[in-house]
Amino acid sequence: METLDYITLNKKGIVPVVEELQKLLADIQVFYTNLRGFHWNVKGKQFFMLHEKFEEIYDDMNEKADEVAERILMLGHTPANNYSEYLKISEIKEVSGVTEGKAILGMILDSFRKLMIRERKVLTLAGEVNDEVTVAVMSDYLKAQEKTVWMLVATLDD
Protein backbone atom coordinates (compact mmCIF):
# COMPACT_ATOMS: atom_id res chain seq x y z
CA MET A 1 0.00 0.00 0.00
CA GLU A 2 1.04 3.57 -0.61
CA THR A 3 0.42 6.73 1.36
CA LEU A 4 -2.14 7.89 -1.22
CA ASP A 5 -4.18 4.75 -0.51
CA TYR A 6 -4.60 5.89 3.07
CA ILE A 7 -5.05 9.61 2.51
CA THR A 8 -7.53 8.85 -0.28
CA LEU A 9 -6.24 11.15 -3.00
CA ASN A 10 -6.52 10.11 -6.63
CA LYS A 11 -3.13 8.99 -7.99
CA LYS A 12 -3.74 10.30 -11.50
CA GLY A 13 -5.51 13.44 -10.35
CA ILE A 14 -2.63 14.46 -8.11
CA VAL A 15 -0.02 14.38 -10.92
CA PRO A 16 -0.53 18.02 -12.06
CA VAL A 17 -0.22 19.14 -8.42
CA VAL A 18 3.04 17.24 -8.05
CA GLU A 19 4.38 18.66 -11.31
CA GLU A 20 3.77 22.20 -10.05
CA LEU A 21 5.19 21.33 -6.63
CA GLN A 22 8.37 20.15 -8.40
CA LYS A 23 8.59 23.54 -10.14
CA LEU A 24 7.91 25.32 -6.86
CA LEU A 25 10.70 23.32 -5.20
CA ALA A 26 13.05 24.39 -7.99
CA ASP A 27 11.99 28.04 -7.60
CA ILE A 28 12.53 27.89 -3.84
CA GLN A 29 15.96 26.26 -4.17
CA VAL A 30 17.24 28.79 -6.71
CA PHE A 31 15.79 31.67 -4.67
CA TYR A 32 17.46 30.26 -1.55
CA THR A 33 20.85 30.21 -3.25
CA ASN A 34 20.38 33.75 -4.54
CA LEU A 35 19.43 34.90 -1.04
CA ARG A 36 22.61 33.38 0.40
CA GLY A 37 24.63 35.38 -2.11
CA PHE A 38 22.68 38.56 -1.35
CA HIS A 39 23.26 38.00 2.38
CA TRP A 40 27.00 37.55 1.90
CA ASN A 41 27.54 40.37 -0.57
CA VAL A 42 25.16 43.23 0.27
CA LYS A 43 26.84 46.58 0.90
CA GLY A 44 25.71 50.05 1.78
CA LYS A 45 24.05 52.06 4.51
CA GLN A 46 21.31 49.47 5.12
CA PHE A 47 23.82 46.62 5.39
CA PHE A 48 22.96 45.51 8.94
CA MET A 49 19.21 45.47 8.42
CA LEU A 50 19.37 43.84 4.98
CA HIS A 51 22.03 41.29 5.95
CA GLU A 52 19.83 40.12 8.83
CA LYS A 53 16.60 40.18 6.78
CA PHE A 54 18.13 38.15 3.94
CA GLU A 55 19.21 35.50 6.45
CA GLU A 56 15.68 35.40 7.88
CA ILE A 57 14.21 34.94 4.40
CA TYR A 58 16.68 32.24 3.33
CA ASP A 59 16.09 30.33 6.57
CA ASP A 60 12.37 30.43 5.78
CA MET A 61 12.99 29.26 2.20
CA ASN A 62 15.11 26.39 3.50
CA GLU A 63 12.18 25.21 5.65
CA LYS A 64 9.78 25.58 2.73
CA ALA A 65 12.03 23.50 0.47
CA ASP A 66 11.89 20.69 3.01
CA GLU A 67 8.11 20.99 3.38
CA VAL A 68 7.51 20.98 -0.38
CA ALA A 69 9.85 18.01 -0.91
CA GLU A 70 8.10 16.08 1.86
CA ARG A 71 4.70 16.89 0.36
CA ILE A 72 5.86 15.55 -3.00
CA LEU A 73 6.91 12.35 -1.23
CA MET A 74 3.57 12.10 0.59
CA LEU A 75 1.85 12.36 -2.77
CA GLY A 76 3.75 9.32 -3.99
CA HIS A 77 6.48 10.96 -6.06
CA THR A 78 10.19 11.72 -5.71
CA PRO A 79 11.32 15.34 -5.38
CA ALA A 80 14.08 16.56 -7.66
CA ASN A 81 17.28 17.05 -5.70
CA ASN A 82 19.85 18.52 -8.03
CA TYR A 83 20.48 22.04 -9.20
CA SER A 84 20.87 21.09 -12.84
CA GLU A 85 17.22 19.99 -12.78
CA TYR A 86 16.15 23.03 -10.74
CA LEU A 87 17.76 25.40 -13.21
CA LYS A 88 15.88 23.79 -16.11
CA ILE A 89 12.43 24.30 -14.58
CA SER A 90 12.71 27.29 -12.24
CA GLU A 91 11.14 30.61 -13.16
CA ILE A 92 13.67 32.23 -10.84
CA LYS A 93 17.12 32.56 -12.39
CA GLU A 94 20.52 32.52 -10.74
CA VAL A 95 21.90 35.92 -9.76
CA SER A 96 25.42 36.89 -8.82
CA GLY A 97 27.54 39.98 -8.47
CA VAL A 98 24.80 42.28 -7.14
CA THR A 99 25.74 44.16 -3.96
CA GLU A 100 23.54 47.26 -3.87
CA GLY A 101 20.63 46.96 -1.42
CA LYS A 102 17.87 48.51 -3.55
CA ALA A 103 18.79 46.40 -6.58
CA ILE A 104 18.78 43.28 -4.42
CA LEU A 105 15.40 44.17 -2.92
CA GLY A 106 13.99 44.55 -6.43
CA MET A 107 15.27 41.09 -7.35
CA ILE A 108 13.86 39.59 -4.16
CA LEU A 109 10.47 41.18 -4.79
CA ASP A 110 10.47 39.82 -8.35
CA SER A 111 11.30 36.36 -6.99
CA PHE A 112 8.47 36.56 -4.47
CA ARG A 113 6.11 37.54 -7.30
CA LYS A 114 7.15 34.43 -9.23
CA LEU A 115 6.81 32.23 -6.14
CA MET A 116 3.33 33.54 -5.39
CA ILE A 117 2.17 32.99 -8.97
CA ARG A 118 3.39 29.39 -8.75
CA GLU A 119 1.86 28.88 -5.28
CA ARG A 120 -1.52 30.14 -6.48
CA LYS A 121 -1.34 27.69 -9.38
CA VAL A 122 -0.53 24.83 -6.99
CA LEU A 123 -3.37 25.96 -4.71
CA THR A 124 -5.86 25.97 -7.60
CA LEU A 125 -4.78 22.57 -8.91
CA ALA A 126 -4.81 21.05 -5.43
CA GLY A 127 -8.29 22.44 -4.79
CA GLU A 128 -9.56 20.79 -7.98
CA VAL A 129 -8.57 17.33 -6.64
CA ASN A 130 -9.63 17.96 -3.01
CA ASP A 131 -6.05 18.06 -1.73
CA GLU A 132 -6.88 20.32 1.21
CA VAL A 133 -3.47 19.85 2.85
CA THR A 134 -1.58 21.25 -0.13
CA VAL A 135 -4.16 24.04 -0.38
CA ALA A 136 -3.58 24.92 3.28
CA VAL A 137 0.21 24.88 2.90
CA MET A 138 0.07 27.18 -0.13
CA SER A 139 -2.38 29.49 1.61
CA ASP A 140 -0.03 29.76 4.60
CA TYR A 141 2.92 30.51 2.31
CA LEU A 142 0.99 33.20 0.48
CA LYS A 143 -0.17 34.86 3.69
CA ALA A 144 3.38 35.12 5.05
CA GLN A 145 4.93 36.15 1.74
CA GLU A 146 2.40 38.89 1.08
CA LYS A 147 3.33 40.42 4.45
CA THR A 148 7.04 40.13 3.67
CA VAL A 149 6.51 41.75 0.27
CA TRP A 150 4.59 44.60 1.89
CA MET A 151 7.48 45.19 4.31
CA LEU A 152 10.12 45.04 1.58
CA VAL A 153 8.19 47.49 -0.58
CA ALA A 154 7.96 49.84 2.42
CA THR A 155 11.73 49.53 2.83
CA LEU A 156 12.24 50.77 -0.73
CA ASP A 157 10.28 53.94 0.06
CA ASP A 158 13.02 55.95 1.75
Backbone hydrogen bonds in HBPLUS format (Angstrom, degrees):
<---DONOR---> <-ACCEPTOR-->    atom                        ^
c    i                          cat <-CA-CA->   ^        H-A-AA   ^      H-
h    n   atom  resd res      DA  || num        DHA   H-A  angle D-A-AA Bond
n    s   type  num  typ     dist DA aas  dist angle  dist       angle   num
A0005-ASP N   A0002-GLU O   2.92 MM   3  5.35 135.7  2.12 109.0 121.3     1
A0006-TYR N   A0003-THR O   2.92 MM   3  5.38 134.0  2.13 110.0 122.1     2
A0007-ILE N   A0003-THR O   2.96 MM   4  6.29 155.2  2.02 154.7 162.9     3
A0008-THR N   A0004-LEU O   2.93 MM   4  5.55 115.0  2.36 134.1 144.1     4
A0014-ILE N   A0010-ASN O   2.99 MM   4  6.02 139.5  2.16 149.5 157.9     5
A0015-VAL N   A0012-LYS O   3.27 MM   3  5.55 155.0  2.33 106.7 113.7     6
A0017-VAL N   A0014-ILE O   3.05 MM   3  5.27 120.6  2.42 104.2 119.4     7
A0018-VAL N   A0014-ILE O   2.99 MM   4  6.32 160.4  2.03 157.9 164.0     8
A0019-GLU N   A0015-VAL O   2.90 MM   4  6.16 158.8  1.94 156.2 162.3     9
A0020-GLU N   A0016-PRO O   3.12 MM   4  6.32 155.9  2.18 141.7 146.9    10
A0021-LEU N   A0017-VAL O   2.84 MM   4  6.12 150.6  1.93 148.1 157.8    11
A0022-GLN N   A0018-VAL O   2.83 MM   4  6.08 149.4  1.92 150.4 158.0    12
A0023-LYS N   A0019-GLU O   3.24 MM   4  6.54 151.6  2.33 138.1 144.9    13
A0024-LEU N   A0020-GLU O   2.81 MM   4  6.09 153.0  1.88 146.8 155.2    14
A0025-LEU N   A0021-LEU O   2.80 MM   4  6.02 157.1  1.86 148.3 154.2    15
A0026-ALA N   A0022-GLN O   3.05 MM   4  6.33 156.3  2.11 143.1 149.2    16
A0027-ASP N   A0023-LYS O   2.88 MM   4  6.19 159.5  1.92 149.4 155.1    17
A0028-ILE N   A0024-LEU O   2.85 MM   4  6.09 164.9  1.88 156.5 160.2    18
A0029-GLN N   A0025-LEU O   2.92 MM   4  6.11 162.3  1.96 151.6 156.4    19
A0030-VAL N   A0026-ALA O   3.01 MM   4  6.21 165.3  2.03 155.7 158.7    20
A0031-PHE N   A0027-ASP O   2.93 MM   4  6.02 163.3  1.95 150.4 155.9    21
A0032-TYR N   A0028-ILE O   2.79 MM   4  5.93 158.1  1.84 149.9 156.2    22
A0033-THR N   A0029-GLN O   3.12 MM   4  6.36 160.5  2.16 144.4 148.5    23
A0034-ASN N   A0030-VAL O   2.96 MM   4  6.26 159.7  2.01 151.4 157.3    24
A0035-LEU N   A0031-PHE O   2.83 MM   4  6.07 160.1  1.87 154.9 160.6    25
A0036-ARG N   A0032-TYR O   2.98 MM   4  6.33 151.9  2.06 149.9 157.2    26
A0037-GLY N   A0033-THR O   3.19 MM   4  6.51 160.6  2.23 148.1 152.2    27
A0038-PHE N   A0034-ASN O   2.87 MM   4  6.22 156.9  1.92 153.2 160.5    28
A0039-HIS N   A0035-LEU O   2.83 MM   4  6.00 162.4  1.86 153.0 157.4    29
A0040-TRP N   A0036-ARG O   2.99 MM   4  6.23 158.9  2.03 150.2 155.5    30
A0041-ASN N   A0037-GLY O   2.96 MM   4  5.98 151.2  2.04 148.5 156.1    31
A0042-VAL N   A0038-PHE O   2.95 MM   4  5.53 136.2  2.14 153.1 153.7    32
A0043-LYS N   A0099-THR O   2.84 MM  56  5.53 151.2  1.92 158.4 149.8    33
A0047-PHE N   A0044-GLY O   3.05 MM   3  5.33 153.9  2.12 120.4 120.4    34
A0050-LEU N   A0046-GLN O   2.90 MM   4  5.96 176.0  1.90 172.5 173.6    35
A0051-HIS N   A0047-PHE O   2.74 MM   4  5.65 167.2  1.76 159.5 163.8    36
A0052-GLU N   A0048-PHE O   3.21 MM   4  6.23 163.4  2.24 142.3 146.5    37
A0053-LYS N   A0049-MET O   2.96 MM   4  6.13 158.9  2.01 146.3 153.0    38
A0054-PHE N   A0050-LEU O   2.80 MM   4  5.91 166.4  1.82 159.2 161.7    39
A0055-GLU N   A0051-HIS O   3.28 MM   4  6.46 152.7  2.36 138.3 145.2    40
A0056-GLU N   A0052-GLU O   3.05 MM   4  6.36 155.2  2.11 146.9 153.8    41
A0057-ILE N   A0053-LYS O   2.92 MM   4  6.23 157.8  1.97 153.1 158.8    42
A0058-TYR N   A0054-PHE O   2.88 MM   4  6.12 163.2  1.90 150.3 155.0    43
A0059-ASP N   A0055-GLU O   2.91 MM   4  6.04 152.3  1.99 147.9 155.2    44
A0060-ASP N   A0056-GLU O   3.13 MM   4  6.33 153.8  2.20 141.2 148.0    45
A0061-MET N   A0057-ILE O   2.89 MM   4  6.21 155.2  1.95 150.4 157.6    46
A0062-ASN N   A0058-TYR O   2.95 MM   4  6.06 148.7  2.05 140.9 148.9    47
A0063-GLU N   A0059-ASP O   3.17 MM   4  6.51 155.2  2.24 145.2 150.5    48
A0064-LYS N   A0060-ASP O   2.98 MM   4  6.29 156.3  2.04 147.9 155.0    49
A0065-ALA N   A0061-MET O   2.87 MM   4  6.10 154.2  1.94 149.5 155.7    50
A0066-ASP N   A0062-ASN O   3.28 MM   4  6.56 157.5  2.33 144.0 148.9    51
A0067-GLU N   A0063-GLU O   2.97 MM   4  6.29 158.8  2.02 149.7 155.9    52
A0068-VAL N   A0064-LYS O   2.83 MM   4  6.00 166.5  1.85 158.0 160.8    53
A0069-ALA N   A0065-ALA O   2.96 MM   4  6.07 164.8  1.99 148.1 152.9    54
A0070-GLU N   A0066-ASP O   2.93 MM   4  6.08 160.1  1.97 148.1 153.9    55
A0071-ARG N   A0067-GLU O   2.91 MM   4  6.12 148.3  2.01 143.3 152.4    56
A0072-ILE N   A0068-VAL O   2.96 MM   4  6.25 156.7  2.02 152.0 157.7    57
A0073-LEU N   A0069-ALA O   3.07 MM   4  6.38 156.3  2.13 146.5 152.7    58
A0074-MET N   A0070-GLU O   2.86 MM   4  6.16 156.5  1.92 147.8 154.4    59
A0075-LEU N   A0071-ARG O   2.98 MM   4  6.20 140.3  2.14 144.3 154.7    60
A0075-LEU N   A0072-ILE O   3.19 MM   3  5.13 126.9  2.48  92.7 106.4    61
A0077-HIS N   A0072-ILE O   3.10 MM   5  5.54 161.7  2.13 148.4 146.8    62
A0076-GLY N   A0073-LEU O   2.92 MM   3  5.18 154.5  1.99 114.5 116.1    63
A0085-GLU N   A0082-ASN O   3.17 MM   3  5.62 126.7  2.47 106.4 117.9    64
A0086-TYR N   A0082-ASN O   3.08 MM   4  6.43 160.7  2.12 146.3 152.4    65
A0087-LEU N   A0083-TYR O   2.80 MM   4  5.90 167.9  1.81 156.4 157.9    66
A0088-LYS N   A0085-GLU O   3.12 MM   3  5.23 132.0  2.36  99.1 112.0    67
A0089-ILE N   A0085-GLU O   3.36 MM   4  6.69 144.9  2.50 149.3 157.3    68
A0089-ILE N   A0086-TYR O   3.14 MM   3  5.50 129.5  2.41 104.2 116.3    69
A0090-SER N   A0086-TYR O   2.85 MM   4  5.68 138.9  2.02 161.9 170.8    70
A0104-ILE N   A0100-GLU O   2.98 MM   4  6.23 160.2  2.02 157.8 164.3    71
A0105-LEU N   A0101-GLY O   2.86 MM   4  6.12 161.8  1.89 154.3 159.5    72
A0106-GLY N   A0102-LYS O   3.02 MM   4  6.25 154.8  2.08 144.9 151.2    73
A0107-MET N   A0103-ALA O   3.09 MM   4  6.42 151.5  2.18 144.9 152.3    74
A0107-MET N   A0104-ILE O   3.04 MM   3  5.07 115.3  2.47  96.3 112.0    75
A0108-ILE N   A0104-ILE O   2.85 MM   4  6.16 156.0  1.91 155.9 163.4    76
A0109-LEU N   A0105-LEU O   2.87 MM   4  6.06 163.4  1.90 152.1 156.5    77
A0110-ASP N   A0106-GLY O   3.02 MM   4  6.20 153.8  2.09 141.7 148.8    78
A0111-SER N   A0107-MET O   2.95 MM   4  6.19 152.0  2.03 142.6 150.4    79
A0112-PHE N   A0108-ILE O   2.86 MM   4  6.19 158.9  1.90 154.2 159.9    80
A0113-ARG N   A0109-LEU O   2.96 MM   4  6.21 153.1  2.03 145.0 152.4    81
A0114-LYS N   A0110-ASP O   3.07 MM   4  6.39 158.3  2.12 147.1 152.0    82
A0115-LEU N   A0111-SER O   2.86 MM   4  6.15 158.7  1.90 153.0 159.5    83
A0116-MET N   A0112-PHE O   2.85 MM   4  6.04 165.2  1.87 154.7 158.0    84
A0117-ILE N   A0113-ARG O   3.02 MM   4  6.25 152.6  2.10 147.8 155.1    85
A0118-ARG N   A0114-LYS O   3.09 MM   4  6.30 166.4  2.11 148.9 152.3    86
A0119-GLU N   A0115-LEU O   2.78 MM   4  6.04 161.6  1.81 154.7 160.7    87
A0120-ARG N   A0116-MET O   2.94 MM   4  6.02 154.8  2.00 142.9 148.9    88
A0121-LYS N   A0117-ILE O   3.10 MM   4  6.37 148.1  2.20 143.1 151.9    89
A0121-LYS N   A0118-ARG O   3.08 MM   3  5.07 118.1  2.48  94.3 109.8    90
A0122-VAL N   A0118-ARG O   2.91 MM   4  6.27 159.6  1.95 154.8 160.2    91
A0123-LEU N   A0119-GLU O   2.84 MM   4  6.01 162.0  1.87 147.6 153.1    92
A0124-THR N   A0120-ARG O   2.94 MM   4  6.12 159.8  1.99 144.8 149.4    93
A0125-LEU N   A0121-LYS O   2.97 MM   4  6.19 172.6  1.97 156.3 158.0    94
A0126-ALA N   A0122-VAL O   2.81 MM   4  5.92 164.3  1.83 156.5 161.5    95
A0127-GLY N   A0123-LEU O   2.94 MM   4  6.05 152.6  2.01 144.7 152.3    96
A0128-GLU N   A0124-THR O   3.10 MM   4  6.38 145.5  2.22 145.8 154.6    97
A0129-VAL N   A0126-ALA O   3.19 MM   3  5.43 144.7  2.33 102.5 112.0    98
A0131-ASP N   A0126-ALA O   2.88 MM   5  4.91 167.9  1.89 151.7 147.8    99
A0130-ASN N   A0127-GLY O   3.27 MM   3  5.00 166.8  2.29 105.3 105.7   100
A0135-VAL N   A0131-ASP O   3.13 MM   4  6.42 159.9  2.17 150.2 156.6   101
A0136-ALA N   A0132-GLU O   2.86 MM   4  6.03 157.9  1.90 146.9 152.3   102
A0137-VAL N   A0133-VAL O   2.95 MM   4  6.24 158.6  1.99 152.2 157.9   103
A0138-MET N   A0134-THR O   2.97 MM   4  6.16 168.8  1.98 153.5 156.1   104
A0139-SER N   A0135-VAL O   2.89 MM   4  6.06 157.3  1.94 149.9 156.9   105
A0140-ASP N   A0136-ALA O   2.94 MM   4  6.14 156.6  1.99 147.4 153.2   106
A0141-TYR N   A0137-VAL O   2.97 MM   4  6.28 158.4  2.02 150.3 156.3   107
A0142-LEU N   A0138-MET O   2.90 MM   4  6.12 166.4  1.92 153.8 157.2   108
A0143-LYS N   A0139-SER O   2.99 MM   4  6.17 161.2  2.02 148.8 153.8   109
A0144-ALA N   A0140-ASP O   3.15 MM   4  6.37 169.7  2.16 153.1 154.7   110
A0145-GLN N   A0141-TYR O   2.87 MM   4  6.01 164.1  1.89 156.0 161.4   111
A0146-GLU N   A0142-LEU O   2.87 MM   4  5.90 158.8  1.91 151.8 156.5   112
A0147-LYS N   A0143-LYS O   3.41 MM   4  6.62 154.8  2.48 140.9 146.6   113
A0148-THR N   A0144-ALA O   3.04 MM   4  6.35 157.9  2.09 147.3 153.7   114
A0149-VAL N   A0145-GLN O   2.81 MM   4  6.01 163.5  1.84 154.0 158.1   115
A0150-TRP N   A0146-GLU O   3.00 MM   4  6.17 159.8  2.04 143.6 149.1   116
A0151-MET N   A0147-LYS O   3.03 MM   4  6.32 156.8  2.08 149.3 155.0   117
A0152-LEU N   A0148-THR O   2.87 MM   4  6.16 155.4  1.93 152.4 159.8   118
A0153-VAL N   A0149-VAL O   2.86 MM   4  6.04 162.7  1.89 157.8 162.0   119
A0154-ALA N   A0150-TRP O   3.04 MM   4  6.25 154.6  2.10 142.3 149.4   120
A0155-THR N   A0151-MET O   3.02 MM   4  6.26 140.7  2.18 138.3 148.7   121
A0155-THR N   A0152-LEU O   3.12 MM   3  4.94 121.6  2.48  90.4 105.3   122
A0156-LEU N   A0152-LEU O   3.17 MM   4  6.53 140.0  2.34 142.4 152.1   123
A0156-LEU N   A0153-VAL O   3.11 MM   3  5.21 127.7  2.39  96.9 110.2   124
A0157-ASP N   A0154-ALA O   3.19 MM   3  5.27 143.8  2.33  98.3 108.5   125
A0158-ASP N   A0156-LEU O   3.03 MM   2  5.80 133.1  2.26 103.0  90.3   126
